[in-house]
Every structure is written in structure tokens, then in C-alpha cells.
Amino acid sequence: MSVNMKTHWDNVAAWYDNHLENSNDSYQEKVIAPNLTRILEIKKGQNILDLACGQGYFSRLVKEKGAIVSGVDLSKDLIDLAKQRSTNIEYVVAPAHQTKLKKDYFDTIFTVLAFENIKNIDEVMLEIKRILKKDGKFVLVMLHPAFRIPQHSDWGFDENKSVQYRRIDRYLSETKIDIEQNPFKSKGKSTVTFHRSLQWYMKIFKKNGFVISSIEEWISHKKSQKGKRQIAEDIARKEFPMFLVLELKKF
């Protein structure tokens, strides 16, 4: 695969960069960043890879903790933005399944909200296994596949019980979904996401020599505005996690 090819994330690179860098209330900043740096257990001098790094938002956070950081992404436009924001991180334009990085090199590899956008996860896991040290770990942050299925899950409200609930229209089927990004300003520009069940992921991990060593589920930080549904909405937000986080190790 040519690393010069245009990807669907090149179409929304500028919007995505602005969303992460200039929002003061994003999930990336309020939920993922503090929890990710905690679960990575970063030690000074560790070799850490941000796989599917985008414009390097999380790469820079990990670098600040003293690690030696590399970032890989297929989108040249996002990598160009990453290089503009940081000159002390090695960024590479490459597909996640063919990074061409050193074998058995990284202490830790992590990816944030990217596996949902990658088609060939089987090949990606093989590449992660190749470049990860024997005692290294892979940390995967994704939208919770049991509760957050784009276009196939939503909130509902039971007026009789005053209960906010989560409606799931489909779950087990692997599904390809087109997502329009920032539709009011980037009309016609979209990305592709893939929904897979937990069972699907477990089979892929086992097939490629990985075992899950830790699981966390992270909730939204947001609060509802005052109104008759406020209490029910805030309870539901704490009960239905937004993100699933897996720590995997080679066996």
C-alpha cells in the first residue's frame, strides 16, 4: 500500500485538528488523556508507539512524561500537522499493519479511538506483535462496542419510570458505517467506522497471540442541564460507559 495515497481522514484533517486542539471540553482532554497516562504507567526512557496517532495529540502528552515517542498514521495530512506541533517526536506515514518499524522494539504501544476506523485488524495485530517487546503491553482505547454503535444505538427516556435508557438496535453483526464529520461545516466529508462485538475482538486477539491483562470502562464527564430529566440523565451517564479500554500482553 502506498503511503502517499489519500485516506478518508485526510478529508477531515483540519477539522479534527481544530476539534482536539481548540476544544476546552472534549472527551479526549477530560476523560481519555488523564486516564490514558495513568494506565500506560510511563517510565522515563521507555520506547512508546502511538499507533494511528493522528495529529499527535496523545503522542505529545506521553512525550511530556519522559518517554521516547514515535507516532504512525496513514494520513499524511495529519502527520504533517503532528510534525508542525512537535519536532522531538518521530512521526511516520504508514499503514498500521505495515509500519516498517524495528522488531521487538517498543515497551508499550497504544492506540486511541482508531481501531474502529481500521478494516484489517487481523494484520494490524500481527504487526503489533512483531514490533512489541516480549514483556511489552498494548493499550487499546475504543468506543464501547456494547453501548456506542454509530447509527445503531441511542438514548431513550421512559416517561412512566423517569428512566433514561440506552437503546441498542444491533450488536453482534460486524458493520461498516459511514460517518459524516462536522456536517454543518464539512458537508460531504466523511470517515468510515467498523462496529465489531467484544466476541469478535477476543477471537482476533487470541488468534494473534495476545491475552487481555486489564479492562477498564470510562464514563462521560459531561453533566446535564437543569430540567425534569437531569437526574435520570446523569445516572444513566454513569451507568453506561462511553469508552472501553483493554490492556493486552503477548503470550
N, C-alpha and C positions, 0 to 999 in steps of 0.2 A: 504493500500500500504506500503510495507516495505521500510524504509528509507535507507536500505543497498543495494537496487537494483542499478544496473548500469544504468546511463542515457546517452543519446547521447552527453550531454555536458561534461561528464567525458572523452569522447574520444578526446576532443579538449581543455581540461582544461589548459594544459601547454601553448599551442599556444595562447589561449585567454588571459591568464595572461600576457604573454610577450607582446602581442599587446597593452593592456591597460597601462601597467606599463612602457614600454620602448619606446613607440612611442612618438615623440615630435610634432606630427601634427594630432592627432586623433580627430574625431568628439566628442568623449567623453570628451576630455580635452578642446578643443577650443570652442565648441558650447554648449554641454549639461551641463557640470559642472558649469560654471558661471550662466547660465540661471536657472538651477535647484535650486541652493542655493538661488537665488533671489526669485523664485516663491514659494518655501517652507516657506519663512518668518520664519526662525528658531529662536526660543527663547530659552535661556538657561534653561536647566532642562526639556524641553519637551521630552516626550517619542515618538520616531520616529522609524518606522519599514521600513527597506529596503527589500521589498518582491522580491524574486528571485534575491538575492544580488550578485550572482556570487562569485568572489574572493574579494568582499568588497571594490571595488574602490570608489563607491559613499558613502558607509557607513562611510568610514574614513573622507571624505570631510564634511559630516554632523556632525560627531563627533567633528571635529575641531571647529565647530561653537557653541559648548556648549551643544548640545542635548545629551540625554541618548539614545543610538542607539542599536537596535537589527537587526540582519540580518538572513534571512531564505532562504535556497536554497535546492533543491532536490539533487544536485550534491555534493557528499561527497568530491570528489577531489577538487572542487572549494572552498568548505567550509574549507578544510584543508589548502589551500593556504591563505584564508582570515584570519584564526587564526594565521598563521605564521607571517602575516604582521601587526596584531593588537591584543593586549591582553586585551584591555579595551572596547571591543565590544562583546556582547553576540551573538554568531553565532549558529544557529540550523539547522541541516539537517532534512528537512521535505518538503512534497509537499505543494504547495501554497494553496491548498484547505483544508488542514488538518494540520495547524501549531501547534495546541495544546497550543497556547499562551492564555493569560488571556483575558476574555471577557471585552469589553468596556475599554480597557487599553491604546490604542495609540492615541495621539493627531493628529498625521499625519502618513499616510502610503504612500510610493511611490514605483514605480517600473519603471525601465528604460530598454527599448528595450527587454522586456521579455514576454509581453502578446502575441506577435506574435509566441512565441515558446510553448505556453501552449494550450492544447486541450480543457480542461473542464473549460472554462471561467465562465460559469454559476455558478458552485460550488465555484470557487475562489471568485467571487463577494459576495456570501453568507458568506464566511469566513471573507472577509474584513469587511463586515457589522457587523459581530459578534465581532471582536476584536477592531474595531474603536469606539472611544468615540462618544457620541451623536452629539457634535458640532465639531467633527474632520473632516479632509479632506483627500481625496485620490488623489494623483497626479500621472497621467499616462503619460509616455513618450514613444511614439512609432514611427516607421517609418510611414510617412504619407500614409495612406491606399489609398488615391486617386491618388497619384503620384509615390509611391515607392512600386511596386508589384514585388517581385523577380521572374525573368524569364518571366514576363509578362508586363514589362514596360522598356523603354529605351529612349536614346536621339536620335534625328534625326536632320538633317540640310537641310534646303531649300536653295539651291544654288541661285535660282532666286530672292528670297526675302532677302537673307543673314540673315535668322532667325533660331535660334536654338529652337527646339520644343520638347515637351515630348510626346512620343508615348505610349498609353495605350492599351494593347491587350485584357484585360478583367478586370472587376471591381466588379460587383455585386455578382458573384458566390463565395461562400466560397471555398477556395482551399488549399489543403495540398501540400507543396513544400519541396523537399529535397535539402538542401544547402550544397555543399562541401566547407569546410573551408580551407583556405590557400592551394589550390590544388597543388601547386608546391612543398610543403614540407610535407603535411599531406595527401597524396593521399589515397583516400578510406575512409577518416574520414569525416563524415557529421553530420549536425544537421537538425532538422525539423522545418519548419515555417508554419504558417497558415495565409493566407490572408483573411480578412473579411472587408466588406464595413462599412462605417460610420453608415448606417441604421442598420446593424446587431448589432453593438456595442450599439447604442442608445436603441434598444429594450431590450438588456440584462441589461443595467444599470437601465432602468425604471422598469423592472420586479423585480429586486432585491432591489429596494428602494433607488436609487441614482438619483440625479439631477446634471447636469453639471452647475457649477458656473463660470467657466472661460475656455476660449480656446485660445491657442497661437499656431502659426506656425513658426518654426525656420528654417532658411535657412543655407546652407553650408557656411563655412568660406573660402573655397578654392578659388584661383584665377587661371585663365587660363594663359598658357604660351603665349608669343607673337606670333602672326600669324594672318592670314586673318579672322579667326573665333573668335578671342579673345573677341572682344566687344560683339558679339552675345551670346557667351557662358556665359560671366559674367552677361549679362542682364537676360538670362534665369535662371541662378542660383539664382538670386534674386527674380524671379517671381514664381518659382516652389519650395515650401518649402520641405525640406527633412524630418522634424520631425513634428508630431502633438502632442500637449501637452494639456491634459484635467485635470481640477481640478473638482473633484466630491465631493458632500456632501450628507449625508443621509437625507431622508425626511420621 
